[in-house]
Amino acid sequence: MDKIAAEDGSHRRPSPRIFSPGTDVMTDNKTRPTSLDPDAVIAGLDNEQRRRDARTLDALMRKLAGADPVMSGEAMFGYGSYRYAYPSGHGGSCFRTGFAVRSRELTVYVMAGFEGMDDELGRLGPHGAGKSCLYLKKLDAIDMDALERILSRSLAVMAERYPDERGPVMAARRNLR
């Protein structure tokens, strides 16, 4: 990537920007890694329940992904990474799994999506779901074994889709049994 000149004469790389779907508007990539300390972010959460839930998710994802978290933006905890490329030539990297602590809910990123996971989703407990996101109010109401199976399967699928940058995902394959 070419460097650009800043107003003060220094040179820097432009921040990654992407087009918002269906628009001509460029936005910053929200999954860009930052230097924030994940443990400090968790410790700084105001709500004790959210801190407990974040610690639980952090331990689970470290175990399954075999990777320490990297903060993306100010609120997303990402574990592992992979590179993607679209036919248009646009590409980048993202975490293999992760979560975010929001004011009203936890968002768990299941990057492989939910195909073939109907049984696990049925056992999970109260949740909402998007294309690759689970929305959970609090972990106390969730079947953690079902969540672990969902994340394990997702990590195994990601290892098959992106085998060149698998990283330490053998734990995910073991947990599918």
Secondary structure by P-SEA (a helix, b strand, c coil): cbbbbccccccccccccccccccccccccccccccccaaaaaaacccaaaaaaaaaaaaaaaaaacbbbbbccccbbbccbbbbbccccbbbbbbcccccccccbbbbbcccccccaaaaaaacccccccccbbbbccccccaaaaaaaaaaaaaaaaaaacccccccaaaaaaacc
